Amino acid sequence: MPINSRFSSPRFQSGLTLIEIMVALLLGAFLMAGVLQIFISNKQTYRIQQNLSRLQENGRFALDYLRRYVRLTGYVDRASVTNLAWSCQQIRGNTFSASSPIITETANQMTFRFQSDGFGMSDCLGNQVNADTISTNTLSLGISSSTGEPNLSCQAGANNFDVVDGVENMRVLYGELVGNNIRYVPIASVSNVNNIQGIRISLLLRTSDNNLTQQPQPYQFDNDNNGVPETITPTDRRLRRAFTTTIALRNSCN
């Protein structure tokens, strides 16, 4: 058989047609689009799970931190104090009034005081407080200078410490004993501060990353501090969670 006739035989293929190449490219594009879609979806799911995990961790840490230090409010070292009335007045604030609450509160800020017994009692910064010293601790909301995120910080004396990032709002209700029941109301609605048995602190935390959802996600939070959560729709696409803890004030300093 001549050499040229072997290459011209229909049993042998010498190349691909333009249509075959276009079909192969189209199929490859569809496969690549599917792979990219799976990758993007998995990456977004990972971002959401990572942010939610960090949000839950920050919320649990913030509540544990609050319970650890706020429950010291109103403590007086009765064994060594020389003037109990003076110490209680100092704890209640500079007004020197028995009608002042042992926790003072302003917008996005809460101050609590206690007197150290000198046996390992520390302020909200973790620093040990000397015996018979009145420790003033202020929890406040602000913007972290290092991360630019809203955060909860604590100040004791001249020093300040960033407790946890992502805290966007804080509300405080006071548990007043009325008869045999305890009602939680804002401080303005407390009829007798000496009957305050505890406080209820609510924190609103948000994720550090934005654009986690396709639409803004509504959340519930007691924004007007009346004890009833409202449904709020944000302008961004972060995720938010409300964390609440109730702390018994065992040291009323009455």
C-alpha positions as protocol buffer text, in pm:
chain_id: "A"
residue {
  index: 1
  type: MET
  ca { x: 0 y: 0 z: 0 }
}
residue {
  index: 2
  type: PRO
  ca { x: 140 y: 342 z: -83 }
}
residue {
  index: 3
  type: ILE
  ca { x: 241 y: 556 z: 210 }
}
residue {
  index: 4
  type: ASN
  ca { x: 4 y: 842 z: 122 }
}
residue {
  index: 5
  type: SER
  ca { x: -295 y: 612 z: 103 }
}
residue {
  index: 6
  type: ARG
  ca { x: -244 y: 499 z: 464 }
}
residue {
  index: 7
  type: PHE
  ca { x: -288 y: 858 z: 599 }
}
residue {
  index: 8
  type: SER
  ca { x: -590 y: 922 z: 379 }
}
residue {
  index: 9
  type: SER
  ca { x: -773 y: 616 z: 509 }
}
residue {
  index: 10
  type: PRO
  ca { x: -1084 y: 694 z: 720 }
}
residue {
  index: 11
  type: ARG
  ca { x: -957 y: 451 z: 983 }
}
residue {
  index: 12
  type: PHE
  ca { x: -688 y: 700 z: 1091 }
}
residue {
  index: 13
  type: GLN
  ca { x: -753 y: 1043 z: 1261 }
}
residue {
  index: 14
  type: SER
  ca { x: -503 y: 1317 z: 1200 }
}
residue {
  index: 15
  type: GLY
  ca { x: -663 y: 1596 z: 1421 }
}
residue {
  index: 16
  type: LEU
  ca { x: -973 y: 1751 z: 1587 }
}
residue {
  index: 17
  type: THR
  ca { x: -1230 y: 1962 z: 1413 }
}
residue {
  index: 18
  type: LEU
  ca { x: -1312 y: 2314 z: 1530 }
}
residue {
  index: 19
  type: ILE
  ca { x: -1655 y: 2201 z: 1650 }
}
residue {
  index: 20
  type: GLU
  ca { x: -1502 y: 1926 z: 1864 }
}
residue {
  index: 21
  type: ILE
  ca { x: -1258 y: 2171 z: 2022 }
}
residue {
  index: 22
  type: MET
  ca { x: -1541 y: 2416 z: 2102 }
}
residue {
  index: 23
  type: VAL
  ca { x: -1754 y: 2143 z: 2255 }
}
residue {
  index: 24
  type: ALA
  ca { x: -1458 y: 2028 z: 2468 }
}
residue {
  index: 25
  type: LEU
  ca { x: -1389 y: 2385 z: 2582 }
}
residue {
  index: 26
  type: LEU
  ca { x: -1758 y: 2435 z: 2668 }
}
residue {
  index: 27
  type: LEU
  ca { x: -1770 y: 2115 z: 2874 }
}
residue {
  index: 28
  type: GLY
  ca { x: -1446 y: 2213 z: 3048 }
}
residue {
  index: 29
  type: ALA
  ca { x: -1590 y: 2558 z: 3129 }
}
residue {
  index: 30
  type: PHE
  ca { x: -1901 y: 2399 z: 3282 }
}
residue {
  index: 31
  type: LEU
  ca { x: -1687 y: 2165 z: 3492 }
}
residue {
  index: 32
  type: MET
  ca { x: -1462 y: 2450 z: 3602 }
}
residue {
  index: 33
  type: ALA
  ca { x: -1764 y: 2665 z: 3693 }
}
residue {
  index: 34
  type: GLY
  ca { x: -1900 y: 2380 z: 3906 }
}
residue {
  index: 35
  type: VAL
  ca { x: -1568 y: 2335 z: 4083 }
}
residue {
  index: 36
  type: LEU
  ca { x: -1541 y: 2710 z: 4148 }
}
residue {
  index: 37
  type: GLN
  ca { x: -1899 y: 2722 z: 4279 }
}
residue {
  index: 38
  type: ILE
  ca { x: -1828 y: 2439 z: 4523 }
}
residue {
  index: 39
  type: PHE
  ca { x: -1506 y: 2608 z: 4634 }
}
residue {
  index: 40
  type: ILE
  ca { x: -1677 y: 2945 z: 4689 }
}
residue {
  index: 41
  type: SER
  ca { x: -1967 y: 2782 z: 4874 }
}
residue {
  index: 42
  type: ASN
  ca { x: -1734 y: 2583 z: 5100 }
}
residue {
  index: 43
  type: LYS
  ca { x: -1522 y: 2890 z: 5167 }
}
residue {
  index: 44
  type: GLN
  ca { x: -1829 y: 3096 z: 5261 }
}
residue {
  index: 45
  type: THR
  ca { x: -1957 y: 2817 z: 5487 }
}
residue {
  index: 46
  type: TYR
  ca { x: -1616 y: 2803 z: 5653 }
}
residue {
  index: 47
  type: ARG
  ca { x: -1621 y: 3183 z: 5708 }
}
residue {
  index: 48
  type: ILE
  ca { x: -1967 y: 3167 z: 5864 }
}
residue {
  index: 49
  type: GLN
  ca { x: -1876 y: 2876 z: 6094 }
}
residue {
  index: 50
  type: GLN
  ca { x: -1548 y: 3039 z: 6194 }
}
residue {
  index: 51
  type: ASN
  ca { x: -1717 y: 3370 z: 6276 }
}
residue {
  index: 52
  type: LEU
  ca { x: -2000 y: 3202 z: 6467 }
}
residue {
  index: 53
  type: SER
  ca { x: -1751 y: 2996 z: 6669 }
}
residue {
  index: 54
  type: ARG
  ca { x: -1555 y: 3309 z: 6758 }
}
residue {
  index: 55
  type: LEU
  ca { x: -1879 y: 3489 z: 6840 }
}
residue {
  index: 56
  type: GLN
  ca { x: -1992 y: 3212 z: 7077 }
}
residue {
  index: 57
  type: GLU
  ca { x: -1648 y: 3197 z: 7239 }
}
residue {
  index: 58
  type: ASN
  ca { x: -1639 y: 3574 z: 7293 }
}
residue {
  index: 59
  type: GLY
  ca { x: -1990 y: 3569 z: 7437 }
}
residue {
  index: 60
  type: ARG
  ca { x: -1913 y: 3291 z: 7685 }
}
residue {
  index: 61
  type: PHE
  ca { x: -1588 y: 3460 z: 7788 }
}
residue {
  index: 62
  type: ALA
  ca { x: -1762 y: 3797 z: 7838 }
}
residue {
  index: 63
  type: LEU
  ca { x: -2033 y: 3644 z: 8059 }
}
residue {
  index: 64
  type: ASP
  ca { x: -1781 y: 3450 z: 8265 }
}
residue {
  index: 65
  type: TYR
  ca { x: -1572 y: 3766 z: 8307 }
}
residue {
  index: 66
  type: LEU
  ca { x: -1873 y: 3966 z: 8422 }
}
residue {
  index: 67
  type: ARG
  ca { x: -1985 y: 3702 z: 8671 }
}
residue {
  index: 68
  type: ARG
  ca { x: -1635 y: 3672 z: 8814 }
}
residue {
  index: 69
  type: TYR
  ca { x: -1588 y: 4039 z: 8894 }
}
residue {
  index: 70
  type: VAL
  ca { x: -1932 y: 4199 z: 8923 }
}
residue {
  index: 71
  type: ARG
  ca { x: -2035 y: 3959 z: 9201 }
}
residue {
  index: 72
  type: LEU
  ca { x: -1770 y: 4132 z: 9418 }
}
residue {
  index: 73
  type: THR
  ca { x: -1983 y: 4447 z: 9411 }
}
residue {
  index: 74
  type: GLY
  ca { x: -2059 y: 4585 z: 9757 }
}
residue {
  index: 75
  type: TYR
  ca { x: -1814 y: 4363 z: 9944 }
}
residue {
  index: 76
  type: VAL
  ca { x: -1682 y: 4514 z: 10266 }
}
residue {
  index: 77
  type: ASP
  ca { x: -1409 y: 4359 z: 10479 }
}
residue {
  index: 78
  type: ARG
  ca { x: -1605 y: 4370 z: 10804 }
}
residue {
  index: 79
  type: ALA
  ca { x: -1322 y: 4201 z: 10997 }
}
residue {
  index: 80
  type: SER
  ca { x: -1073 y: 4484 z: 10955 }
}
residue {
  index: 81
  type: VAL
  ca { x: -1270 y: 4790 z: 10852 }
}
residue {
  index: 82
  type: THR
  ca { x: -1277 y: 5068 z: 11108 }
}
residue {
  index: 83
  type: ASN
  ca { x: -1580 y: 5253 z: 10972 }
}
residue {
  index: 84
  type: LEU
  ca { x: -1841 y: 5034 z: 10804 }
}
residue {
  index: 85
  type: ALA
  ca { x: -2075 y: 5322 z: 10721 }
}
residue {
  index: 86
  type: TRP
  ca { x: -1795 y: 5518 z: 10554 }
}
residue {
  index: 87
  type: SER
  ca { x: -1690 y: 5214 z: 10348 }
}
residue {
  index: 88
  type: CYS
  ca { x: -2046 y: 5153 z: 10228 }
}
residue {
  index: 89
  type: GLN
  ca { x: -2082 y: 5518 z: 10131 }
}
residue {
  index: 90
  type: GLN
  ca { x: -1760 y: 5496 z: 9933 }
}
residue {
  index: 91
  type: ILE
  ca { x: -1883 y: 5182 z: 9759 }
}
residue {
  index: 92
  type: ARG
  ca { x: -2213 y: 5348 z: 9673 }
}
residue {
  index: 93
  type: GLY
  ca { x: -2027 y: 5636 z: 9512 }
}
residue {
  index: 94
  type: ASN
  ca { x: -1909 y: 5985 z: 9578 }
}
residue {
  index: 95
  type: THR
  ca { x: -2261 y: 6101 z: 9668 }
}
residue {
  index: 96
  type: PHE
  ca { x: -2218 y: 5952 z: 10020 }
}
residue {
  index: 97
  type: SER
  ca { x: -2586 y: 5859 z: 10010 }
}
residue {
  index: 98
  type: ALA
  ca { x: -2745 y: 5539 z: 10136 }
}
residue {
  index: 99
  type: SER
  ca { x: -3005 y: 5579 z: 9862 }
}
residue {
  index: 100
  type: SER
  ca { x: -2745 y: 5535 z: 9586 }
}
residue {
  index: 101
  type: PRO
  ca { x: -2724 y: 5193 z: 9415 }
}
residue {
  index: 102
  type: ILE
  ca { x: -2411 y: 4990 z: 9474 }
}
residue {
  index: 103
  type: ILE
  ca { x: -2372 y: 4974 z: 9095 }
}
residue {
  index: 104
  type: THR
  ca { x: -2386 y: 5301 z: 8902 }
}
residue {
  index: 105
  type: GLU
  ca { x: -2477 y: 5300 z: 8536 }
}
residue {
  index: 106
  type: THR
  ca { x: -2466 y: 5548 z: 8250 }
}
residue {
  index: 107
  type: ALA
  ca { x: -2495 y: 5504 z: 7874 }
}
residue {
  index: 108
  type: ASN
  ca { x: -2285 y: 5203 z: 7770 }
}
residue {
  index: 109
  type: GLN
  ca { x: -2096 y: 5213 z: 8102 }
}
residue {
  index: 110
  type: MET
  ca { x: -2125 y: 5046 z: 8439 }
}
residue {
  index: 111
  type: THR
  ca { x: -1920 y: 5107 z: 8755 }
}
residue {
  index: 112
  type: PHE
  ca { x: -1898 y: 4875 z: 9053 }
}
residue {
  index: 113
  type: ARG
  ca { x: -1695 y: 4899 z: 9375 }
}
residue {
  index: 114
  type: PHE
  ca { x: -1580 y: 4671 z: 9651 }
}
residue {
  index: 115
  type: GLN
  ca { x: -1339 y: 4679 z: 9945 }
}
residue {
  index: 116
  type: SER
  ca { x: -1053 y: 4432 z: 9934 }
}
residue {
  index: 117
  type: ASP
  ca { x: -973 y: 4207 z: 10227 }
}
residue {
  index: 118
  type: GLY
  ca { x: -612 y: 4177 z: 10107 }
}
residue {
  index: 119
  type: PHE
  ca { x: -632 y: 3801 z: 10052 }
}
residue {
  index: 120
  type: GLY
  ca { x: -594 y: 3770 z: 9677 }
}
residue {
  index: 121
  type: MET
  ca { x: -885 y: 3992 z: 9575 }
}
residue {
  index: 122
  type: SER
  ca { x: -815 y: 4153 z: 9238 }
}
residue {
  index: 123
  type: ASP
  ca { x: -973 y: 4424 z: 9027 }
}
residue {
  index: 124
  type: CYS
  ca { x: -1108 y: 4377 z: 8675 }
}
residue {
  index: 125
  type: LEU
  ca { x: -756 y: 4409 z: 8536 }
}
residue {
  index: 126
  type: GLY
  ca { x: -641 y: 4111 z: 8741 }
}
residue {
  index: 127
  type: ASN
  ca { x: -427 y: 4325 z: 8972 }
}
residue {
  index: 128
  type: GLN
  ca { x: -433 y: 4246 z: 9343 }
}
residue {
  index: 129
  type: VAL
  ca { x: -597 y: 4513 z: 9557 }
}
residue {
  index: 130
  type: ASN
  ca { x: -445 y: 4603 z: 9893 }
}
residue {
  index: 131
  type: ALA
  ca { x: -640 y: 4538 z: 10213 }
}
residue {
  index: 132
  type: ASP
  ca { x: -912 y: 4789 z: 10309 }
}
residue {
  index: 133
  type: THR
  ca { x: -876 y: 4962 z: 9970 }
}
residue {
  index: 134
  type: ILE
  ca { x: -1192 y: 5059 z: 9779 }
}
residue {
  index: 135
  type: SER
  ca { x: -1152 y: 4926 z: 9423 }
}
residue {
  index: 136
  type: THR
  ca { x: -1346 y: 5114 z: 9154 }
}
residue {
  index: 137
  type: ASN
  ca { x: -1400 y: 4923 z: 8828 }
}
residue {
  index: 138
  type: THR
  ca { x: -1570 y: 5065 z: 8520 }
}
residue {
  index: 139
  type: LEU
  ca { x: -1696 y: 4846 z: 8235 }
}
residue {
  index: 140
  type: SER
  ca { x: -1763 y: 5039 z: 7915 }
}
residue {
  index: 141
  type: LEU
  ca { x: -1825 y: 4996 z: 7545 }
}
residue {
  index: 142
  type: GLY
  ca { x: -1595 y: 5155 z: 7293 }
}
residue {
  index: 143
  type: ILE
  ca { x: -1379 y: 5095 z: 6987 }
}
residue {
  index: 144
  type: SER
  ca { x: -1062 y: 4891 z: 7016 }
}
residue {
  index: 145
  type: SER
  ca { x: -753 y: 5090 z: 6918 }
}
residue {
  index: 146
  type: SER
  ca { x: -582 y: 4774 z: 6792 }
}
residue {
  index: 147
  type: THR
  ca { x: -860 y: 4606 z: 6591 }
}
residue {
  index: 148
  type: GLY
  ca { x: -1102 y: 4891 z: 6523 }
}
residue {
  index: 149
  type: GLU
  ca { x: -1386 y: 4668 z: 6640 }
}
residue {
  index: 150
  type: PRO
  ca { x: -1646 y: 4759 z: 6906 }
}
residue {
  index: 151
  type: ASN
  ca { x: -1537 y: 4607 z: 7234 }
}
residue {
  index: 152
  type: LEU
  ca { x: -1596 y: 4577 z: 7605 }
}
residue {
  index: 153
  type: SER
  ca { x: -1320 y: 4725 z: 7817 }
}
residue {
  index: 154
  type: CYS
  ca { x: -1257 y: 4769 z: 8188 }
}
residue {
  index: 155
  type: GLN
  ca { x: -1081 y: 5048 z: 8370 }
}
residue {
  index: 156
  type: ALA
  ca { x: -943 y: 5028 z: 8723 }
}
residue {
  index: 157
  type: GLY
  ca { x: -759 y: 5337 z: 8839 }
}
residue {
  index: 158
  type: ALA
  ca { x: -562 y: 5487 z: 8553 }
}
residue {
  index: 159
  type: ASN
  ca { x: -526 y: 5159 z: 8363 }
}
residue {
  index: 160
  type: ASN
  ca { x: -753 y: 5024 z: 8093 }
}
residue {
  index: 161
  type: PHE
  ca { x: -789 y: 4672 z: 7953 }
}
residue {
  index: 162
  type: ASP
  ca { x: -972 y: 4548 z: 7641 }
}
residue {
  index: 163
  type: VAL
  ca { x: -1177 y: 4253 z: 7763 }
}
residue {
  index: 164
  type: VAL
  ca { x: -1331 y: 4119 z: 7442 }
}
residue {
  index: 165
  type: ASP
  ca { x: -1399 y: 4239 z: 7086 }
}
residue {
  index: 166
  type: GLY
  ca { x: -1729 y: 4241 z: 6903 }
}
residue {
  index: 167
  type: VAL
  ca { x: -1946 y: 4377 z: 7189 }
}
residue {
  index: 168
  type: GLU
  ca { x: -2182 y: 4623 z: 7022 }
}
residue {
  index: 169
  type: ASN
  ca { x: -2436 y: 4698 z: 7296 }
}
residue {
  index: 170
  type: MET
  ca { x: -2493 y: 4647 z: 7670 }
}
residue {
  index: 171
  type: ARG
  ca { x: -2806 y: 4676 z: 7881 }
}
residue {
  index: 172
  type: VAL
  ca { x: -2845 y: 4638 z: 8259 }
}
residue {
  index: 173
  type: LEU
  ca { x: -3160 y: 4557 z: 8458 }
}
residue {
  index: 174
  type: TYR
  ca { x: -3177 y: 4555 z: 8838 }
}
residue {
  index: 175
  type: GLY
  ca { x: -3350 y: 4280 z: 9033 }
}
residue {
  index: 176
  type: GLU
  ca { x: -3554 y: 4447 z: 9306 }
}
residue {
  index: 177
  type: LEU
  ca { x: -3721 y: 4240 z: 9575 }
}
residue {
  index: 178
  type: VAL
  ca { x: -4086 y: 4345 z: 9592 }
}
residue {
  index: 179
  type: GLY
  ca { x: -4279 y: 4134 z: 9840 }
}
residue {
  index: 180
  type: ASN
  ca { x: -4179 y: 3777 z: 9770 }
}
residue {
  index: 181
  type: ASN
  ca { x: -4089 y: 3838 z: 9406 }
}
residue {
  index: 182
  type: ILE
  ca { x: -3789 y: 3985 z: 9227 }
}
residue {
  index: 183
  type: ARG
  ca { x: -3861 y: 4212 z: 8932 }
}
residue {
  index: 184
  type: TYR
  ca { x: -3593 y: 4320 z: 8686 }
}
residue {
  index: 185
  type: VAL
  ca { x: -3629 y: 4683 z: 8584 }
}
residue {
  index: 186
  type: PRO
  ca { x: -3408 y: 4979 z: 8483 }
}
residue {
  index: 187
  type: ILE
  ca { x: -3249 y: 5169 z: 8769 }
}
residue {
  index: 188
  type: ALA
  ca { x: -3494 y: 5457 z: 8720 }
}
residue {
  index: 189
  type: SER
  ca { x: -3782 y: 5219 z: 8801 }
}
residue {
  index: 190
  type: VAL
  ca { x: -3626 y: 5083 z: 9123 }
}
residue {
  index: 191
  type: SER
  ca { x: -3828 y: 5204 z: 9420 }
}
residue {
  index: 192
  type: ASN
  ca { x: -3573 y: 5108 z: 9690 }
}
residue {
  index: 193
  type: VAL
  ca { x: -3208 y: 5049 z: 9601 }
}
residue {
  index: 194
  type: ASN
  ca { x: -3156 y: 4863 z: 9929 }
}
residue {
  index: 195
  type: ASN
  ca { x: -3382 y: 4588 z: 9794 }
}
residue {
  index: 196
  type: ILE
  ca { x: -3167 y: 4520 z: 9488 }
}
residue {
  index: 197
  type: GLN
  ca { x: -3081 y: 4149 z: 9494 }
}
residue {
  index: 198
  type: GLY
  ca { x: -2908 y: 4110 z: 9160 }
}
residue {
  index: 199
  type: ILE
  ca { x: -2851 y: 4250 z: 8814 }
}
residue {
  index: 200
  type: ARG
  ca { x: -2922 y: 4115 z: 8467 }
}
residue {
  index: 201
  type: ILE
  ca { x: -2667 y: 4212 z: 8202 }
}
residue {
  index: 202
  type: SER
  ca { x: -2738 y: 4167 z: 7832 }
}
residue {
  index: 203
  type: LEU
  ca { x: -2461 y: 4196 z: 7573 }
}
residue {
  index: 204
  type: LEU
  ca { x: -2502 y: 4217 z: 7197 }
}
residue {
  index: 205
  type: LEU
  ca { x: -2210 y: 4070 z: 7006 }
}
residue {
  index: 206
  type: ARG
  ca { x: -2146 y: 4077 z: 6632 }
}
residue {
  index: 207
  type: THR
  ca { x: -1911 y: 3890 z: 6400 }
}
residue {
  index: 208
  type: SER
  ca { x: -1588 y: 4056 z: 6298 }
}
residue {
  index: 209
  type: ASP
  ca { x: -1642 y: 3978 z: 5927 }
}
residue {
  index: 210
  type: ASN
  ca { x: -1906 y: 4146 z: 5715 }
}
residue {
  index: 211
  type: ASN
  ca { x: -2088 y: 4010 z: 5407 }
}
residue {
  index: 212
  type: LEU
  ca { x: -2154 y: 3671 z: 5564 }
}
residue {
  index: 213
  type: THR
  ca { x: -2513 y: 3659 z: 5440 }
}
residue {
  index: 214
  type: GLN
  ca { x: -2692 y: 3766 z: 5125 }
}
residue {
  index: 215
  type: GLN
  ca { x: -2933 y: 3991 z: 5313 }
}
residue {
  index: 216
  type: PRO
  ca { x: -2914 y: 4178 z: 5648 }
}
residue {
  index: 217
  type: GLN
  ca { x: -3014 y: 3941 z: 5925 }
}
residue {
  index: 218
  type: PRO
  ca { x: -3266 y: 4070 z: 6184 }
}
residue {
  index: 219
  type: TYR
  ca { x: -3185 y: 4005 z: 6549 }
}
residue {
  index: 220
  type: GLN
  ca { x: -3361 y: 4048 z: 6883 }
}
residue {
  index: 221
  type: PHE
  ca { x: -3225 y: 4265 z: 7160 }
}
residue {
  index: 222
  type: ASP
  ca { x: -3372 y: 4473 z: 7442 }
}
residue {
  index: 223
  type: ASN
  ca { x: -3252 y: 4798 z: 7291 }
}
residue {
  index: 224
  type: ASP
  ca { x: -3475 y: 5029 z: 7497 }
}
residue {
  index: 225
  type: ASN
  ca { x: -3398 y: 4834 z: 7818 }
}
residue {
  index: 226
  type: ASN
  ca { x: -3759 y: 4770 z: 7915 }
}
residue {
  index: 227
  type: GLY
  ca { x: -3722 y: 4394 z: 7957 }
}
residue {
  index: 228
  type: VAL
  ca { x: -3881 y: 4309 z: 7619 }
}
residue {
  index: 229
  type: PRO
  ca { x: -3650 y: 4231 z: 7323 }
}
residue {
  index: 230
  type: GLU
  ca { x: -3721 y: 4412 z: 6998 }
}
residue {
  index: 231
  type: THR
  ca { x: -3658 y: 4286 z: 6646 }
}
residue {
  index: 232
  type: ILE
  ca { x: -3391 y: 4501 z: 6481 }
}
residue {
  index: 233
  type: THR
  ca { x: -3273 y: 4487 z: 6119 }
}
residue {
  index: 234
  type: PRO
  ca { x: -2912 y: 4606 z: 6074 }
}
residue {
  index: 235
  type: THR
  ca { x: -2768 y: 4782 z: 5771 }
}
residue {
  index: 236
  type: ASP
  ca { x: -2475 y: 4543 z: 5729 }
}
residue {
  index: 237
  type: ARG
  ca { x: -2460 y: 4168 z: 5666 }
}
residue {
  index: 238
  type: ARG
  ca { x: -2293 y: 4057 z: 5989 }
}
residue {
  index: 239
  type: LEU
  ca { x: -2437 y: 3799 z: 6227 }
}
residue {
  index: 240
  type: ARG
  ca { x: -2534 y: 3898 z: 6582 }
}
residue {
  index: 241
  type: ARG
  ca { x: -2620 y: 3716 z: 6901 }
}
residue {
  index: 242
  type: ALA
  ca { x: -2749 y: 3835 z: 7239 }
}
residue {
  index: 243
  type: PHE
  ca { x: -2596 y: 3695 z: 7559 }
}
residue {
  index: 244
  type: THR
  ca { x: -2758 y: 3743 z: 7899 }
}
residue {
  index: 245
  type: THR
  ca { x: -2648 y: 3661 z: 8251 }
}
residue {
  index: 246
  type: THR
  ca { x: -2807 y: 3721 z: 8592 }
}
residue {
  index: 247
  type: ILE
  ca { x: -2567 y: 3791 z: 8878 }
}
residue {
  index: 248
  type: ALA
  ca { x: -2671 y: 3775 z: 9242 }
}
residue {
  index: 249
  type: LEU
  ca { x: -2540 y: 4067 z: 9449 }
}
residue {
  index: 250
  type: ARG
  ca { x: -2453 y: 3885 z: 9768 }
}
residue {
  index: 251
  type: ASN
  ca { x: -2281 y: 4189 z: 9920 }
}
residue {
  index: 252
  type: SER
  ca { x: -2552 y: 4450 z: 9952 }
}
residue {
  index: 253
  type: CYS
  ca { x: -2352 y: 4666 z: 10196 }
}
residue {
  index: 254
  type: ASN
  ca { x: -2669 y: 4751 z: 10389 }
}
